[in-house]
């Protein structure tokens, strides 16, 4: 159900592969969370590209049939799904989604936690489950509001309509729209570019993005001072500042 390919020491591709629609079962959700936790524990954690097998579906979201045939699985599955969203949110290195076809329901919630999203021209996004007797995770709905603004989140969540890749890009859900055959390559290029950044600083920025909406001004100041003290003392960041100053000096001299 989940293929994991170590593309390079600094990059992993995780492919949801559960025909016909890559729907998310309890076991698949748990496997995604376990894999991300494992990679996050590595000293040099890799960038991760999350994608779906085939051209028609990134993922159709939660498998309704699993709930219909095993009614007692609904709450445990949502509990594990909430855990997966928390793991995605806290993954300290670049997390990208490469989307072909439909990314709907719970799959859209996964996309909302990506740091960068590349979508094919025929990709579609939405929360159709609200028309089929299901409700997105509260954490996912909050992320939709944080990413898209309340009005756009309301549009998607109240209607259940699907939006095209260009519409998703216009509302800030997608970073790039490319031809279907270019999705994986473009995601790889962006993953490599992001992973070249100082991951200590990347993680600090990402952590503050996540925490800032719930922090007071005093807490934001304390976070700023703590992070500054941390990165000023690191050899990598000192070297980056020195390279910048040398470049400026050369430009001034020229």
C-alpha positions as CSV (number, residue, x, y, z in Angstrom):
1,X,0.0,0.0,0.0
2,X,2.9,2.3,0.6
3,X,6.1,2.3,-1.5
4,X,9.1,4.0,0.0
5,X,12.1,4.8,-2.3
6,X,15.3,6.2,-1.0
7,X,16.1,8.5,-4.0
8,X,19.2,9.8,-2.4
9,X,20.6,10.2,1.1
10,X,18.8,13.5,1.4
11,X,15.5,12.6,-0.4
12,X,12.8,9.9,0.1
13,X,9.7,9.4,-2.2
14,X,6.7,7.9,-0.5
15,X,4.1,6.6,-3.0
16,X,0.5,5.7,-1.9
17,X,-0.2,2.6,-4.1
18,X,-3.6,1.1,-3.3
19,X,-5.6,0.7,-6.5
20,X,-8.0,1.8,-7.8
21,X,-8.1,5.1,-6.0
22,X,-5.3,5.0,-3.4
23,X,-7.9,5.4,-0.7
24,X,-6.6,5.6,2.9
25,X,-7.2,2.8,5.3
26,X,-6.3,2.6,8.9
27,X,-3.2,0.5,8.2
28,X,-2.1,2.8,5.4
29,X,-2.5,5.9,7.5
30,X,-0.5,4.3,10.3
31,X,2.2,3.3,7.8
32,X,2.5,6.8,6.6
33,X,2.8,8.2,10.1
34,X,5.3,5.5,11.2
35,X,7.6,6.1,8.1
36,X,7.6,9.9,8.7
37,X,8.5,9.5,12.3
38,X,11.3,7.1,11.4
39,X,12.8,9.5,8.8
40,X,12.4,12.5,11.2
41,X,14.5,10.7,13.8
42,X,17.5,10.4,11.4
43,X,20.4,12.8,12.3
44,X,20.2,14.1,8.7
45,X,16.5,13.8,8.0
46,X,15.6,13.6,4.3
47,X,13.3,15.8,2.3
48,X,10.1,13.8,1.6
49,X,8.0,13.7,-1.6
50,X,4.5,12.3,-1.0
51,X,2.7,11.2,-4.1
52,X,0.2,8.7,-5.4
53,X,0.6,5.8,-7.9
54,X,-1.0,6.2,-11.3
55,X,-2.4,9.3,-13.1
56,X,-6.0,9.5,-11.9
57,X,-5.6,9.6,-8.1
58,X,-3.1,11.1,-5.7
59,X,-5.6,9.7,-3.2
60,X,-9.4,9.6,-2.9
61,X,-9.1,10.2,0.9
62,X,-10.5,7.9,3.6
63,X,-11.9,4.6,2.4
64,X,-15.6,4.8,3.1
65,X,-16.0,1.0,2.5
66,X,-13.7,0.3,5.5
67,X,-16.1,2.2,7.8
68,X,-19.2,0.6,6.3
69,X,-17.8,-2.9,6.7
70,X,-16.2,-2.3,10.1
71,X,-18.2,0.4,11.9
72,X,-16.1,0.2,15.0
73,X,-13.0,1.3,13.0
74,X,-14.2,4.9,12.3
75,X,-13.0,6.5,15.6
76,X,-9.7,4.7,15.8
77,X,-9.0,5.6,12.2
78,X,-9.7,9.2,12.8
79,X,-7.5,9.2,15.9
80,X,-4.6,7.8,13.8
81,X,-5.3,10.2,11.0
82,X,-5.1,13.1,13.5
83,X,-1.7,11.7,14.6
84,X,-0.6,11.6,11.0
85,X,-1.5,15.3,10.5
86,X,0.5,16.1,13.6
87,X,3.5,14.2,12.3
88,X,3.2,16.0,8.9
89,X,3.0,19.4,10.7
90,X,6.0,18.7,12.8
91,X,8.3,17.1,10.2
92,X,11.3,19.3,10.4
93,X,12.6,19.0,6.9
94,X,11.0,19.8,3.5
95,X,7.8,17.9,2.8
96,X,6.4,18.1,-0.7
97,X,3.4,16.7,-2.5
98,X,3.4,15.7,-6.1
99,X,-0.2,15.5,-7.2
100,X,-1.6,13.8,-10.2
101,X,-5.4,13.5,-10.6
102,X,-7.7,13.7,-7.6
103,X,-6.5,14.8,-4.1
104,X,-9.8,14.9,-2.1
105,X,-11.1,14.4,1.4
106,X,-8.4,13.3,3.8
107,X,-5.8,13.4,0.9
108,X,-6.4,17.1,0.6
109,X,-5.7,17.5,4.3
110,X,-2.3,15.8,3.7
111,X,-1.6,18.3,0.9
112,X,-2.5,21.2,3.2
113,X,0.5,20.3,5.4
114,X,3.0,20.2,2.6
115,X,5.7,22.8,2.4
116,X,5.5,22.8,-1.4
117,X,2.9,21.4,-3.8
118,X,3.4,20.5,-7.5
119,X,0.2,19.6,-9.3
120,X,-0.6,18.3,-12.7
121,X,-2.8,20.3,-15.0
122,X,-5.6,17.8,-14.5
123,X,-5.4,17.6,-10.7
124,X,-8.6,18.2,-8.7
125,X,-9.0,19.2,-5.0
126,X,-11.9,19.3,-2.6
127,X,-13.8,17.9,0.4
128,X,-16.6,15.9,-1.3
129,X,-17.0,13.7,1.8
130,X,-19.2,16.4,3.4
131,X,-21.8,15.3,0.8
132,X,-21.4,11.6,1.7
133,X,-21.9,11.6,5.4
134,X,-18.3,12.2,6.6
135,X,-16.5,15.1,8.2
136,X,-12.9,16.2,7.8
137,X,-10.6,16.2,10.8
138,X,-10.9,19.4,12.9
139,X,-7.1,19.8,12.6
140,X,-7.3,19.6,8.8
141,X,-10.1,22.1,8.7
142,X,-8.1,24.5,10.8
143,X,-5.2,24.1,8.5
144,X,-7.4,24.8,5.5
145,X,-8.4,28.1,7.2
146,X,-4.8,28.9,8.0
147,X,-3.5,28.1,4.5
148,X,-6.4,29.5,2.4
149,X,-8.1,32.0,4.6
150,X,-11.5,31.5,6.1
151,X,-13.6,32.5,3.0
152,X,-11.8,30.0,0.8
153,X,-11.9,27.3,3.4
154,X,-15.6,27.9,3.8
155,X,-16.1,27.6,0.1
156,X,-14.5,24.2,-0.1
157,X,-15.9,22.8,3.2
158,X,-19.4,24.0,2.9
159,X,-19.9,23.0,-0.7
160,X,-17.9,19.9,-1.2
161,X,-17.1,21.2,-4.7
162,X,-13.9,20.2,-6.5
163,X,-11.6,22.9,-7.9
164,X,-9.1,22.6,-10.7
165,X,-5.3,22.9,-10.4
166,X,-5.2,26.5,-11.7
167,X,-8.0,27.4,-9.2
168,X,-6.1,25.7,-6.4
169,X,-3.0,27.6,-7.3
170,X,-4.9,30.9,-7.3
171,X,-6.2,30.2,-3.8
172,X,-2.8,29.3,-2.5
173,X,-3.2,25.6,-2.2
174,X,-0.8,24.7,-5.0
175,X,2.6,26.2,-5.7
176,X,3.1,25.0,-9.3
177,X,0.9,23.5,-12.0
178,X,2.8,21.5,-14.7
179,X,2.0,18.9,-17.3
180,X,1.3,15.5,-15.9
181,X,4.6,14.0,-17.2
182,X,6.6,16.7,-15.4
183,X,5.1,16.5,-11.9
184,X,7.6,14.0,-10.4
185,X,10.7,15.7,-12.0
186,X,9.6,19.1,-10.9
187,X,8.9,17.9,-7.3
188,X,12.4,16.3,-7.3
189,X,14.0,19.6,-8.4
190,X,12.2,21.6,-5.7
191,X,12.9,19.0,-3.0
192,X,16.6,19.0,-3.8
193,X,16.7,22.8,-3.8
194,X,14.9,23.1,-0.4
195,X,17.1,20.4,1.1
196,X,20.2,22.4,0.3
197,X,19.1,25.0,2.8
198,X,20.3,25.0,6.3
199,X,17.9,22.5,7.9
200,X,18.4,23.9,11.3
201,X,17.1,27.2,10.2
202,X,14.4,25.6,8.0
203,X,13.1,23.7,11.0
204,X,13.1,26.9,13.1
205,X,11.0,28.8,10.5
206,X,8.6,25.9,10.1
207,X,8.1,25.5,13.8
208,X,7.3,29.2,14.2
209,X,4.9,29.1,11.2
210,X,3.1,26.3,13.1
211,X,3.1,27.9,16.6
212,X,2.8,31.6,15.8
213,X,-1.0,31.8,15.5
214,X,-1.4,30.6,19.1
215,X,1.5,32.6,20.6
216,X,1.4,35.9,22.5
217,X,3.8,38.7,21.6
218,X,5.9,37.8,24.7
219,X,6.2,34.2,23.5
220,X,7.1,35.3,20.0
221,X,9.8,37.6,21.4
222,X,11.2,34.7,23.6
223,X,11.2,32.4,20.6
224,X,13.0,35.0,18.5
225,X,15.7,35.4,21.1
226,X,16.1,31.7,21.7
227,X,16.4,30.9,18.0
228,X,18.8,33.8,17.4
229,X,21.1,32.6,20.3
230,X,21.0,29.1,18.8
231,X,21.8,30.0,15.2
232,X,24.3,32.7,15.9
233,X,26.5,30.1,17.7
234,X,26.4,27.5,14.9
235,X,29.3,27.2,12.5
236,X,27.1,26.7,9.5
237,X,25.2,29.9,9.9
238,X,28.4,31.8,10.8
239,X,29.9,30.6,7.5
240,X,26.8,31.6,5.6
241,X,27.0,35.2,7.0
242,X,30.7,35.4,6.2
243,X,30.1,34.3,2.6
244,X,27.4,37.0,2.3
245,X,29.7,39.7,3.7
246,X,32.6,38.7,1.4
247,X,30.2,38.8,-1.6
248,X,29.1,42.3,-0.6
249,X,32.7,43.4,-0.2
250,X,33.6,42.2,-3.7
251,X,30.5,43.9,-5.2
252,X,31.5,47.2,-3.4
253,X,35.1,46.8,-4.6
254,X,34.0,46.2,-8.2
